[in-house]
């Protein structure tokens, strides 16, 4: 009886992997500067997800912390791919600079897109 052994080999040294989500994870205060409900401020939590480049943004658009949007992190940039959460279609992007996030996103509950500019600070 022949036995076949398969070994998985990584081409990247584990010490070279840096999870940039660490810069994003935590509690933030989101202040909407532009949009239908601006100005308003509310708490937001950014949490890790299983996929290495993904985070969850809880509480965006002042919908409460049970409202969680999936976003993708690449260095200092964030992208919210188009998705529907609790009847609201959300999409956007932004960046992290000097411990602040500038975020542009559209939120559409079916009555038309609300184009929001927000600043998130710790």
Residue, then its C-alpha position, 0 to 999 in steps of 0.5 A: x500500500x502506497x502512502x501519499x504525503x502532501x506538504x503545504x509550503x508558504x512562500x511568505x515568511x510568517x514574520x513578514x505578515x503584518x495585520x494592518x487591521x490593528x491600526x483600525x480596531x477599536x472604539x471610535x466617535x463618528x462625526x458626520x460632516x456632510x449628509x442628510x442627517x449631518x451634523x451628528x455624532x455617534x459611537x462606532x466599533x471597528x472589529x476584526x473578522x475572520x478574513x485577514x483583510x476584513x473588518x466589521x464596522x458596527x454602528x455606522x450611519x447611527x444605526x446602533x451597534x447591532x448594525x454591522x458593515x463589512x469593510x476591506x482594509x489595505x494599509x491606510x485605506x478602507x473600502x466598504x463594498x456595496x452591501x445591504x444591511x438591515x434594508x440599507x444599501x451601503x458602499x464607500x471608502x476612506x483612509x486613516x491618517x494621524x489616528x483619524x479616519x476620513x470616510x465617504x459612504x452612501x447609504x440608501x434605504x430605498x428613498x435615495x442615496x444619502x452621500x455622507x462624509x464622516x470623520x472618525x476619532x478615538 
